[in-house]
Amino acid sequence: MGGGGCDNPAMTPQTPRRRRPPGLRDVAELAGVSMKTVSNVVHGYARVRPETRERVQAAIERTGYRPQLAAQQLRTGASGIVTLALPSLTFSYFSDIAQHFIDQAQERGRTVVLHSTSAGREQEVEVLEGFKRRLGDGVIFNPLLLEEQYFRSVDELPQPTMLIGEHIPDRDLPAGSDYVRVDNTRATSDATDHLLESGRRTFAFVGDLPTDDPTRHPHGSAPLRIDGFRRSLARHGLNPDRAPLQRVENWHRHDGRSAAHVLLDEHPDVDAIVCANDELALGVLAGLRERGRRVPQDVGVVGYDDSPESPYSFPPLTTISPDKTFLARIALDMLIERIDGYDGPPRIVTTPHQLVVRDSSRAATLEI
């Protein structure tokens, strides 16, 4: 008897053969077309008959074929990837914006890679300088900490760049970039107008940021939203200098809650609060409840962003709603134009907005 050997080939353990992933040839054979035709469909070339395209796409689904990104980039010089660089995903506004961009990119056959610049200013500089390793064909970037002087010092960006947000100077944009913005001043003025028209007269703004640190939000949305707030008061015959601007360390809910307590300690007669964003407004609602103030009977509250939580707060929050679908769609389309070779001067587009009225701002005379 042998010592454990196996002389019967049929009994020899066989290593399972690894199945080859489906390729262009498999799709072509199933669809009854050439590999070149399959390649044309995969890369979105227009000169393919609709019926042929449908047959190839059906074969792709049946085989499970997936193009190799590296090979595609070598052939075309493009990856189909765009980078979305946002300050933080802990704010519901930015996570909501990210989902809108992902949805719009999928409709265009593109992939979005998310990048957070929460580490600070150097991260933002790295984004504009093109990253240490380039992440895709172009970048959509919402800067928060870069000062105007930085943008003026850059003549041309190393990659197609779409700037979004409110922290960018309207002039002197670098070559190779475009800008989609929201009119913060007009939007906040609209929100303040609404509270004034409901009969309220003792106003406060929650969301002013400390000015002792010049690197924090150097030209951000807070001054623009405060400007809209004050313009509305003046237009309605109220003295904007008498309306307190309640400072906060940041724009999170706990900052809004603390601000409400401080505000009521110093200005107990306030009957209208305009908040710089929804996160602050949700915190203000909590602080008002803790102080026994009824919303909207005693105090009207409005926010800004139309975050996913705002319809479900108590009471539901009136807020400014930027058209996020429009923002994502136009920003992606303009970036893709840059990627495809457009080299014209920087373009600026303003995103529409609307006031979404909910229970937090009903007329002051209304009793529930």
C-alpha positions in Angstrom: 0.0 0.0 0.0 1.3 3.4 -0.8 1.8 6.2 1.7 -1.1 8.4 0.8 -0.4 8.9 -2.9 -3.1 8.8 -5.5 -2.3 7.0 -8.8 -5.8 7.5 -10.4 -5.8 10.7 -12.4 -9.6 10.8 -12.0 -9.1 11.0 -8.3 -6.5 13.9 -8.4 -8.0 17.1 -6.9 -8.4 19.7 -9.5 -8.0 23.4 -8.9 -11.2 25.1 -10.1 -10.6 27.0 -13.2 -11.3 30.7 -12.7 -14.0 31.9 -15.0 -12.9 34.6 -17.4 -14.9 37.9 -17.1 -17.0 38.6 -20.2 -15.3 40.7 -22.8 -16.0 42.6 -26.0 -15.9 39.4 -28.1 -18.6 37.7 -26.0 -20.9 40.7 -26.4 -20.2 40.9 -30.2 -20.9 37.2 -30.7 -24.2 37.4 -28.8 -25.3 40.5 -30.6 -24.1 39.4 -34.0 -22.0 42.4 -34.6 -18.3 43.3 -34.8 -16.2 44.1 -31.7 -15.7 47.6 -33.2 -19.5 48.1 -33.1 -19.6 47.0 -29.4 -16.8 49.4 -28.6 -18.7 52.3 -30.4 -21.8 51.6 -28.3 -19.8 51.3 -25.0 -18.1 54.7 -25.6 -21.3 56.4 -26.7 -20.4 57.2 -30.3 -23.4 58.4 -32.3 -22.9 56.5 -35.6 -24.6 53.4 -34.5 -28.1 52.5 -35.8 -30.7 52.6 -32.9 -31.7 49.0 -33.4 -28.1 47.8 -33.4 -27.4 49.9 -30.3 -30.4 48.2 -28.5 -29.2 44.8 -29.5 -25.7 45.5 -28.2 -27.0 46.9 -24.9 -29.2 43.9 -24.4 -26.1 41.6 -25.0 -24.1 43.7 -22.5 -26.8 43.1 -19.9 -27.0 39.4 -20.6 -23.3 38.8 -20.5 -22.6 41.2 -17.6 -19.8 42.8 -19.5 -18.2 45.8 -17.8 -15.6 48.0 -19.6 -12.2 48.2 -17.9 -11.7 51.8 -16.7 -7.9 51.7 -17.2 -8.1 50.4 -20.7 -10.8 52.9 -21.6 -8.7 55.8 -20.3 -5.7 54.6 -22.3 -7.8 54.5 -25.5 -9.7 57.8 -25.0 -7.8 59.9 -22.5 -10.9 60.2 -20.5 -12.2 58.1 -17.5 -15.8 59.1 -17.3 -15.1 60.1 -13.7 -15.7 63.6 -12.1 -14.6 64.5 -8.6 -17.1 66.3 -6.3 -15.1 68.1 -3.6 -17.3 69.3 -0.7 -16.4 70.9 2.7 -18.1 68.2 4.7 -20.8 65.6 4.4 -21.9 66.0 8.0 -24.1 68.9 6.9 -27.3 67.5 5.4 -27.2 70.2 2.7 -23.9 68.9 1.3 -25.0 65.2 1.4 -28.2 66.2 -0.4 -26.2 68.1 -3.0 -24.0 65.1 -3.5 -26.9 62.9 -4.2 -28.2 65.3 -6.8 -24.9 65.3 -8.5 -24.7 61.5 -8.4 -28.2 61.2 -10.0 -27.4 63.7 -12.8 -24.0 62.1 -13.5 -25.6 58.6 -13.8 -28.0 60.0 -16.5 -24.9 61.2 -18.4 -23.0 57.9 -18.1 -20.5 59.5 -15.6 -19.3 58.4 -12.2 -18.9 60.8 -9.3 -16.0 60.4 -6.8 -16.7 62.2 -3.5 -13.8 64.1 -1.8 -14.0 65.9 1.5 -12.0 69.0 2.2 -12.9 69.1 5.9 -9.2 68.9 6.8 -8.9 72.6 6.0 -7.5 75.2 3.7 -4.6 73.1 2.4 -7.0 70.4 1.2 -8.8 73.1 -0.7 -5.6 74.3 -2.3 -4.8 70.7 -3.3 -8.1 70.4 -5.1 -7.5 73.5 -7.2 -3.9 72.5 -7.9 -5.2 69.2 -9.4 -4.5 66.8 -6.5 -1.3 64.8 -6.1 -3.0 62.1 -8.2 -5.6 63.3 -10.6 -9.0 62.0 -9.7 -10.9 61.8 -13.0 -11.5 64.2 -15.9 -12.5 67.3 -14.0 -13.7 68.6 -10.6 -16.8 70.2 -9.1 -15.6 72.1 -6.1 -17.3 74.0 -3.3 -14.5 76.0 -1.5 -15.1 77.3 2.0 -11.8 78.7 3.2 -9.9 80.1 0.2 -9.7 83.9 0.2 -10.3 86.1 -2.8 -6.6 86.9 -3.1 -6.0 83.2 -3.8 -8.3 83.1 -6.7 -6.8 86.2 -8.1 -3.3 84.8 -7.9 -4.2 81.8 -10.1 -4.2 82.4 -13.8 -5.3 79.0 -15.1 -6.3 75.8 -13.4 -4.7 72.5 -14.3 -8.0 70.6 -14.9 -11.5 71.5 -16.0 -13.1 72.9 -12.9 -16.7 73.9 -11.9 -17.0 76.1 -8.8 -20.2 76.0 -6.8 -21.3 77.6 -3.6 -21.0 81.2 -2.3 -17.4 81.5 -1.3 -16.0 82.6 -4.6 -15.4 86.1 -6.0 -17.6 86.8 -9.1 -14.7 88.4 -10.9 -11.2 87.2 -11.7 -12.1 83.5 -12.0 -9.2 81.4 -13.2 -9.1 80.3 -16.8 -10.5 76.8 -17.2 -13.2 77.3 -14.6 -16.9 78.2 -14.5 -19.2 79.1 -11.5 -22.7 78.2 -10.6 -24.0 80.2 -7.6 -27.1 81.1 -5.6 -28.2 84.7 -5.0 -27.9 84.6 -1.2 -28.7 88.2 -0.7 -31.9 88.0 -2.7 -33.0 84.7 -1.2 -32.6 85.8 2.4 -34.3 89.1 1.6 -37.3 87.0 0.3 -37.4 85.0 3.5 -37.3 88.1 5.6 -40.0 89.8 3.5 -42.2 86.8 4.2 -41.9 87.1 8.0 -42.6 90.9 7.7 -45.7 90.3 5.7 -47.0 88.0 8.4 -47.1 90.9 10.8 -43.9 90.5 12.8 -41.7 93.5 13.7 -39.0 92.5 16.2 -36.4 90.6 14.2 -33.1 88.8 14.8 -30.6 87.0 12.6 -28.9 83.8 13.8 -25.7 82.8 12.0 -23.3 85.6 12.2 -19.7 84.2 12.4 -16.8 85.4 14.6 -14.6 88.0 12.8 -11.5 87.6 15.0 -10.2 84.7 12.8 -9.8 86.0 9.2 -9.2 82.5 7.8 -12.8 81.4 8.7 -15.3 81.9 5.9 -13.4 84.9 4.6 -16.0 85.8 1.9 -18.7 83.3 2.6 -22.5 83.3 2.6 -23.0 84.7 6.1 -22.3 88.3 5.0 -24.4 87.9 1.9 -27.4 86.5 3.9 -27.0 89.2 6.6 -27.1 91.8 3.8 -30.3 90.4 2.4 -31.8 90.3 5.9 -30.9 94.0 6.6 -32.0 95.2 3.1 -35.5 93.7 3.7 -35.9 95.4 7.1 -34.9 98.7 5.6 -37.2 98.4 2.7 -40.1 97.8 5.1 -39.3 100.9 7.2 -37.5 99.1 10.1 -34.1 100.1 11.3 -31.7 97.2 10.5 -29.2 98.4 13.1 -31.7 97.5 15.9 -32.1 93.9 14.7 -29.5 91.8 16.6 -27.1 89.5 14.7 -26.6 86.5 16.9 -23.1 85.1 16.5 -22.4 81.3 16.5 -19.2 79.3 16.4 -20.5 77.1 13.6 -23.7 76.4 11.7 -24.7 73.2 13.4 -27.9 72.4 15.4 -26.4 72.7 18.8 -25.1 76.2 17.8 -28.6 77.2 16.9 -30.0 75.9 20.1 -27.5 77.8 22.2 -28.0 80.9 20.2 -31.8 80.8 20.9 -31.2 80.9 24.6 -28.7 83.7 24.4 -31.0 85.7 22.1 -34.0 85.4 24.4 -31.9 86.4 27.4 -30.9 89.6 25.7 -33.9 90.2 23.5 -37.0 88.6 25.1 -39.4 90.4 22.9 -38.1 89.0 19.6 -40.9 87.6 17.4 -39.1 86.7 14.2 -35.8 84.8 13.7 -34.1 84.4 10.3 -31.5 81.7 10.4 -28.5 81.4 8.1 -29.2 77.7 7.4 -31.7 74.9 8.3 -29.3 73.3 10.7 -29.3 76.4 12.8 -33.0 76.8 12.4 -33.7 73.3 13.7 -31.6 74.1 16.8 -33.4 77.4 17.2 -36.7 75.5 17.2 -35.4 73.3 20.0 -34.2 76.2 22.0 -37.5 78.0 21.7 -39.4 74.9 22.9 -37.1 74.7 25.9 -37.9 78.3 26.8 -41.7 77.8 26.4 -42.0 79.9 23.2 -44.6 78.7 20.7 -43.7 78.6 17.0 -45.3 80.2 15.1 -47.7 81.9 17.6 -44.9 83.7 19.6 -42.0 83.5 17.2 -41.8 82.9 13.5 -38.7 81.1 12.2 -37.3 80.6 8.7 -34.2 78.7 7.6 -32.1 78.3 4.4 -31.3 75.2 2.3 -34.5 73.2 2.3 -32.7 70.3 3.9 -34.4 66.8 3.9 -35.2 67.2 7.6 -37.0 70.6 7.3 -40.5 69.2 6.4 -40.4 66.9 9.4 -39.3 69.3 12.1 -41.7 70.5 14.8 -43.3 72.6 13.5 -42.3 72.0 9.8 -39.7 74.6 8.8 -40.2 77.4 6.3 -37.0 77.7 4.3 -35.3 78.9 1.2 -35.0 76.1 -1.4 -32.2 76.5 -4.0 -33.0 74.5 -7.1 -30.5 71.7 -6.4 -31.5 69.7 -9.5 -30.8 72.7 -11.7 -27.5 73.4 -9.9 -26.3 69.8 -10.4 -27.5 69.6 -14.0 -26.1 72.9 -15.3 -22.8 72.4 -13.3 -22.2 69.0 -14.8 -23.2 70.0 -18.3 -20.8 73.0 -18.3 -18.0 70.8 -16.8 -18.5 68.2 -19.5 -18.2 70.9 -22.1 -14.9 71.9 -20.5 -13.7 68.3 -20.5 -14.7 67.9 -24.2 -12.6 70.9 -25.2 -14.4 74.2 -24.5 -11.7 76.7 -23.6 -13.7 80.0 -23.5 -13.8 82.5 -20.7 -15.2 81.6 -17.3 -19.0 81.5 -17.2 -21.3 82.4 -14.3 -24.8 81.0 -13.8 -27.2 81.9 -11.0 -29.3 79.0 -9.6 -33.1 79.8 -9.1 -34.5 79.6 -5.6 -38.0 79.6 -4.0 -39.4 80.2 -0.6 -41.1 77.0 0.8 -43.7 78.1 3.3 -44.4 75.7 6.1 -45.9 76.0 9.6 -42.9 77.7 11.4 -43.8 81.1 9.8 -47.6 81.3 9.9 -49.1 84.7 10.7 -48.4 85.9 14.2 -52.1 86.4 14.9 -52.9 82.8 14.0 -53.8 80.6 17.1 -53.6 76.8 16.9 
